[in-house]
Structures are given as structure tokens and as C-alpha cells.
Amino acid sequence: MDTSMKWRKEMGVNDLKETTFPLEFLEIGGMYYHSQDKDKHDILYFDISKNKKDPEMNKKVKKYLAYVLEQHARKEPEERIVVLMDMSSSSMSNVDMDLLRFEITCFTTYFPALLEYMLIYEMPWLFSAIWKIVKQWLSAEQVKRVKFVKKPDIQEYINKEQLWEHMGGLDKYKYKYIPPETTASRETVSANGTVTSVSLPESGSDDGSLLHARKKVTFAEKDNSINGSEMPEDSKSETSITSDTSRLSQHIRVQSVKKKRIRDRAESNRFVGALVTISPSDELEFDVEDQNKETLDIVSITNTHHKQVAFKVKTTSPEKYRVRPSTGLIQAGDTANVNIFLLPGNQWTIHRDKFLVLILETPENVTSASAMTDLWKTAPKEIIMEHRLRCIAATVKSDGDDISQAELSDVHKQVEGLTKKLDDVLQINSSLEGKINRIYWIQLFFLLLLVFLGVAMAMGWNIITIPPPTIIEKTTTCSSLL
């Protein structure tokens, strides 16, 4: 976390705008969003052949990559992207190890939840040595997300209609930069959860719009035991909201908390939308009484529409929360309570987390979980109502009991210890990166030497040279003396 925040400050990520970059840079077309894969993930396309080993240009490339990733993360925090590295026309002169390391760090450290997978298209065989080095920077799980494809098999991931023409597809799209005066206005989410308008660079067509994909975020839908263990995906039954909530209330002892959280909130703390009213209006507050136990807050969704609606709840950090239920149906005039559990030990970082509530009007014949899943997949984005909630943590004092200074001191010591360990790890990582970089250049030298020797032998060059005449003269002189 410290590394990411330090990087954001040094890079000035929050201050980056489209106008930050010179026009000639934006017109290159080396990196842009266009099209989607088969699972409706936006594709971030890299044309490696347009990259040049220029330190000043690389600084701009790094900032621009940070900018486009940040804009996507703000607009669609729950949605992942696919990175398509087009190396079909690239050469060794287009590869910059420093820039490559930065791109990998972006997806592993600065935006770890953004990448779905990476496609490397038509990688030349000379780059295999570079990949062996890069693979050591990645975990086993991250290596699995890197997929090498060629023209015959890339359509396993991208439909022919969405695929660039030079890759065997039908899309004849050519990148063309549109200045800010004519870019489309798009919505983005500010830190307080409100929706504002921001202009983003278009790629020149509707298919190339920056942010329009949606992907399902997996939540544990049902409880399997008293301690909240999750059932396998294929064993989840199509159960109504009422039965799910009643079973939940039998398993966990949170009735008093529920009464507190489902309080008569003021009108100012309710969001009134076209289809539903959502309470609270803009933030979830987790009152942490015991750091070793789950903490509950509740989102109440009241259907004020005259027809049935479906809801879905997503979060930017699904590993920190349990959501019960995360999806369901609400009849006209009814209210559904979504229980959101903060898992133990995560209260220190929830200020960065956000929840997204999606509401969709549904036909009366939609009653099952499978029907709802199909409906969410096919529903146009324009008809889905969205509302965002940010998260805050509050430490609750027990009646007549204050938090002791010893406890606070212990927490501070733990944080300081973790910070020191993190610094040590970063120093070790920096040292290892230096060693790997040196090994890379050594490998590259020997690779080029082998290539040179192979070419020389193929052309019939005489590698073993005849001794110089001077040596022959000295030998003759020595022989005459004898």
C-alpha cells in the first residue's frame, strides 16, 4: 500500500489529464482502448512496433499508461480489462526492459485487480530469452494470465467481428485521435462516491469506447455453515431473498446489530433513484467492536417503482467482504436488506473500498437465479441504474469502557513493524531487480554472439585466421639460429 501511494504521488496520477500529453504523442496510437473480448472485457491494445527506446518518450508512455488505467479504474472499479500486446511487426529495437518492467508493476502492484489476462500476439522467437526474465518477476498465478497467441488461435479469446483485420478479423478499424473538444463526455466516480463528467480519449468509433464492458464479480451467495463457509458455485440453489435472509439470521448472532444499522435514517441519508430508494445514501459505516470478528452494515433497497426490479451488489475488494445476498428480486413496494460483512483485520484499509449497487427493471416472468443471470448479461448499460457507496470504519467503545493506551500503542508498534518489513522487502526486491537486469544483458550478449557465429558458419566464413606474417618471420629466425 505504501509503495502504491508513494508511486501515485510521484507520478501525479490524480492530476493527470488528457491535455497533459502533447498532441503528437496522442496521435501515435501506440496504446488505446478498442473492442472487447468474448467475455465483454475492454481491450487495451499496445502496438509494440511504435515504441522507441527514448528515455524522454518513455516517461510520457509511463504517465499515459498510468492515466488510462486510472480512468478505467475510476469509471468501472469492478471491471477488468484485457491487454493485447501486438508484436507482429516489432523488433529488438522496440523493446525497452525498463518500460516493460513498469507495465508489469502497474498490473501487479499499482492496479492489481484490473487485469483479467494478457494476450501476446505473434511474439518473435528472439524474445523468448526476454520472456524467461520477465516470468521471474511474476507469481505462478500471474504467469497463467499471460497467453501467447498467433493468428490461428487468437479467435479463441476475441470474436472475429471484434478482431483487427491484420490479425485475421473483420474489424477494419484504424486508430485516429480525436482532440478533447470533440471527445465524448463520460461519467467517472469521485472520491466521495458522486458521479461527475470527465472527457476521455476516444479511439474514433463506438466500438473503441474506453469504458463499456461489464463482468460479473463473484460473491459468496449462500451460507453453508454457522461460521459462514461458502458453498461451491455449482451447488448454490435458486433461493429467494426471504429464505436466504432467514437462514442467515439463524446462523449468526447479529440481531442487535441489525436493529442498530436498520435505523430510521434521516431523509438526507437516503438516495432516491428512479426505481428504488437506497439507504444509506453515500457511505457504509462499519463499527468495529472486535477486531477478531466480522462487522456488519446493511444496505436497504426499497422498490419505489410499479414493477419488479432486480438488484446486484459489487465491490472493489471482494476478498474483504461477505455480501448476503449479493443479487435478488424486489417486488413493487417491498424492501430488501443486503447484509455486508467486513472480514476481520481489514478495517485499516477500507477507506479505499467502494460498493456498487445495480438496479434493473425486470419482467414478471423472471423468478429464478438463472433467469436473472441471463438478464444481467444481456441488459444494455443504459437501462441499468447505478449507485456507489464508499466505506468508512469507526471503532466503537463498549459501555463505560475506553480503549486503553496500551492497546493503541500495541497497534502502532504492529504498524511500524509491518512498515519496516515492507521497506526491507522493497530493498531486497530492488537488489534482485538489479541482478536480474545484469543477467539479462549477459544472456543477450551470448545470444547475439551465438547468432553471429551461426550466420558466419552458414556463410562459410573462415573463423580460424592464418597466423600473421610477423609470427612466421620470428619462427623462421628461431629456426635459422638452431
N, C-alpha and C positions, 0 to 999 in steps of 0.2 A: 504494500500500500504506500509506504514512504517513497519507494522508488518511483511509482507511478505518479504520485503527486509532485515530486520533485521534477520529473520529466515534463509534466504538463505545465509547470511554472516556467521552466527553462525554455520550452518550446513556444509558450504563449498560446496554448491550444484554445483557450476560451476567447482570445482576441482575434483569432484568425478569421478572415472573411475572404470571399471570392476576389474582392478588389485588392487583397494583399499581394496577389501574384501578378506579374507583368503579363500583358496581353499575348506576347509571342510565346510565353511558356504555356498558357492555357490553350493555344492553338495547335500545339504539338500533337496532342491526342495520344500520349503515351500511357495514360491511366484515366479511365472513365467508367461509369456505370452504364450498362446496356443489357437488355434482355434478362431472361430468367432461366433457371434450370427446370427439370421436370417436377421438382417439389416446390416451385414458385419462390425460390430464393433469388434475390437480386444478384447479378453477376458483376463483379468488379474486374474489368478487363485491363491487363497490362500488356502493352506491346514492347517486348524487351529490345527489339531492334532499334527503337528510338531512344534508348538510353545511351548516354555518352559518359565516359569517365572524366567528369569535370567537377572538381570539388565545390565550386560555387553553384553549379546546376544541381548537384546532389543535395545541397542544403535546401533548395527550393522544392525538390522532389520529396524530401522527408517531410517538410512542412505541409505540402499539399496532400500527401498521404494521410498525415495526422488530421488534416482538415476534413477530407471526405469520409474518413472513418468516424470522426466525432459527429459529423452531421447525421450520418446514418444511425449512430448510437442514440442520439437525441430524439430523432424522429420515431424510430422503431426500436426501442431498447430491448424488446424481447425477440426480435427477428434477426436471424443470422444471414450471412452473405456467403457467396461462393467466389473464390478468387481464381481467375483464369489467366495463367501465365503463358502467353503466346511466344514461343521460342523458335517458331518455324523459320524465321528469317534472321535470327540472331547469330552472333559470333562471339569469340572470346573478348573482343574489344568492347562488347556491350555489357559485360558482367563486371559489376563492382561489388566486391565482397563486403565492404562497409555498408553499402546501401542494402545489400541482401540481408545482412545481419540485422539491420534496423527494421526491415519489413517483417522479419520473423519475430523480433522482440515486440513489435506492435501487436501481433496476434497472440503471443504467448504471455505477455506481461501487461501491456497498456490497455488492450481490448481483448481479454481472454475469452469472453463469451460471444464474440462477434463472428468468428469463422466457423462455418459448417464444414467445409472441406476445400482443398486447393487442387486445381487441375493444372498440370504442367504439360503443355501441348507441344509435341514434336521436339523433345529435348535432344540436341545433338550428342553423339556418343562421347565427344571430348569433355562434356560437362559431367560425366559420371564421377570423375575424381572430386569435383566440387560438391556433388550431392553427398558423397561419403563424409565430407567435412560437415556439411550442413546438418546431416542426420544426427550427428553427435550433439548438436545444440538442442535437439528435440527429445521429448519423452516418447515412450513407446506408443502411447495413445495419440500423440500429435503426429508421429510418423504415419500412423494409419490414415490420417486425414489427408495426406499428400498422395495424389493419384497421378500416375504418368499415363497419358493417353496420346493416341495418334488418330489420324483421320478415320480409320475404320471403326474405332471403338468409342470415340467421344460422344456419339449419339446415345450411348447408354446413360449419359447424365443430362444431355441437353437435346431437346426435340429438334428435328431437322428444320422446322419452321422458325425456331428461335436461334439457330446456329449461323454464325458468319459464313458467307459464301465460300471463302477460301479454305474453310475447314470442312467443306462438303455439305453445308447447309443451304437454305434458301433465302437467308436474310442478306440483302444487298446493302445493308446499312454502311455508310461511310461517316466517320466522325466529323462533326463540324461544330466549332464552338460558337455559342450564341452569347453576346455580351449581356451584362446584368440588366440593361434597360429592357430587354425582351425576354428575360428568363421568367419562368412561371413562378408564381408565389406559392410557397408550400408552408405547411404548419410544422412547428417544432415545439418541444416542451422545454420550458424554462425550469430553473432550479426549484421554484415553488410549485411546480405542477401545472401551471397555467399554460394555455396554448396560445402561441404567438405566431406571427408570419415571418418567414425568412426566405430569401431568394437563394436558390441553389442552382448550380450549373446544369443545364440540360444537355443531353447528348444529341439533340436535334430531332427526336421523334418521340411519340408516346411510348413506344417500346423501350426507349432508353431512359425513361424517367428514373430518377435516383432512388426513390423510396416508394415501393408499392407492393412489395411481397409480404406475405403473411405465412408464418409457420407455427404449428401447434407447439406450445410449451407444455411439457409433461408434468402433471401434478399427481400426487397420490390421491386417488378419488375416494377410496373407501378405507375404513379401519378393519384390521384383521384380528387385533387383539387389544387388550387393555392398554398396553404400552404404546400403541399407535403404530405397530409394524405394518408395512404396506403389502397389499396383495399383488400378485403378478398381474401384468396388464391383461392377459387373456382370460383371467378368472374374475374380472370385475363384472358384476351383474348390472343390469339396467334397472336401477333402483330410483325411486322418486326422491325429491328433496326432503319430504317429510320423514320417510323411513330412514334416510341417511342421517338426518339430524337427531332423530330419536335414538338410533343406535349409538351415535357419538355421545349423547348426553349420558348414556348408561355406562360408558367406558371411562370417562374422565370426570374428575371432580372439579368442575368449573362453574357450578350453578351460581355461586355468589359473584364470581367474576362476570358472568353473563349479565346478571342484573345490573351490575355497575356499568358495563360497557354499553348495553342496550338501554341507555338512559334517555330521558326526554330531552334530546338535544334541541338547542335553540334553532329557530328558523335560519339563522345566519350560518349554522353549521350543517346545512343540508344543501346538496346540489340538486337543482331542479332541472331535469332534462326534458326532451320532447317525449320520451317514452317512459321514463322512470324517475323516481327521486332516490338519491343515494346519500346515505349518512354513514360516516362523517363526510364533510364536503371536500376537504383537500388533504388531510393527513391522518395516518394511523398512528395512534399513540400506544406504545407498549410499556405498561407499568411493571417494571422488573422488580418483583419482590424477592425472588430467589434465583440466583444466577445459575443454579443447577437444575432448574425446572423450566418447562415451557411457559411462555407468556402469551396470553390471548387478547386479541382485539377482534371486534366484529364489524363487518360491513353490512348494513341493512339496505336492501334494494326493494323499493315499493313500486309495483307496476301501476302507473297512473294512466296508462293507455287503455283503450277499449278492447284491445285484442291481446292474446297471449304473446309473451316475449321470452326469448332465451337469453341467458347471461353466461359469460365466461370471464374468469379472473386469471390474470397472468402477473408474473413478477420478474424483475430483472435478476433476482437471485433465488432461484427455486431451491438451491441447496440449503438455504437458511430457514425456510418456512414450510409448514404444512397447511394446506388450504382444504377446508371441508365445508361444503362441496365446492369444487372449482368451476362447475358448469351445471346448468339445470334449466328448468322451465318455470315461469311465474305466470299464473293466471291473472286476468284483469282484476285489479283491486287488492291482490294478495301481496305479501311481503316475504322475501327470502332472506335469511340471516346467514352470511358466509363467515365461518369461523377461521381466523387466520392465526396460526400458532407460530410464534418466534421460537426457534430451537435454542437450547441453552448455549451460552458462550458467544452469541452473535450480536449482543446489544451494542457493542462498541462501534460497529461499522454500519448499522442500519440507516444512518443518515444519508447514505448514498443510494439506498434501495427505493424502488418505486413499484407501485402496483397499477395495473391497467384493467379497468372494468369495461367489458364489451357487451353491448346490448343489441339484440336483433329481433325485429318483429317476425313471428313465425306463424305458419298456417296451423289451423286447429288439428290437422291430422298428424302433426309432428308430436309424438309422445314418447319415443324411445331414445336411448343414448346414441344408437347407431344412426338414427334419422337426424339427430342434432349434429352429429359429427359430419355427415354429408352436407348438411345445410351450411355449416360454418365454412366448409371447403369451397363451396360454390357461390357463396354470397358476395356480391360486389362490395368493395370497400365503402362506396358512397352511402350505402344504406345502413352501415353499422355505426351505432353511437358509441363514442369512446369517452372515458373519464379516467383521469390519472390521480393517484394518491401517493404522496410521499410518506416516508416513515420517520418517526422520532422515538427516542427511548426516554423514559422517565423512571428514576429509581424511587421506589415507594418505601416510606418509613412505616414500620409497624406501629400500632397504637402504643404511645408512651415510650417508644424505643427509637433512639437515634443511631445513625451509622457511626461506629467508633472510628477514631483517628487511626487506630491500629489497622483496621480493615482497609481504610483509604491508603495508608502507607504501604500495605502489602500489595494493593492493586498497582500503585505507582512503581513499586520495585519490579513487579512482573512485567509491566510495560517496558521499563528501562532495560530489563534483561532481554526481552524479545527484540528490542531495537538494537541492542549490542550484537546479538546473534545474527540479526539480519545484516548489519554492517559487515560482520565477519564473512558471511556467505557472499555478499556482494564483492568483497575484496578477493576472495578465493575465485569467484566466477570471473572477475576481471583478469586475474593472473592466468587462469585456464584459457581464456579467450586469446590472450597474447601468445601462449604456447601453440594453440591450435592454428593461429594465423601464421606463425613461423613454419609449422609443419606443412601447412597448405602451400606456401611458396617453395619449400623444398620438394614436395611432391610434384608441383607444377614444373620445376626446373628439370627433374628427372624425366617427367613425362615428355617435355619438349625435346630433351636430349634423345630419348628413345625414338621419337618421331623423326628427328633429324637423321639418326643412324639408319632407321628403316628406309627413309627416302634415299639416302646415299647408297645403300646396298641395292635397292631396286633399280637405281640408275647406273649401277656398275662402277661407281666411283672406287678408286683405289685408296682405301683408308690408310693403309700402311705405306708410308712415304719412304723413298730411297734415301739412304744416309747422305748428308751434304758432302760436297766435294772436299771441303776442308778436312773432314774426318778421314776421308780416303787418303789425302796427302799426308796427314800425320801418321797414318798406318804405314804408308809406303816408306816414310822416313825411318820409322822404327824398324822396319824390315831390313832396310839397307844397312843400318847400323849393326844389326845382328849378323 
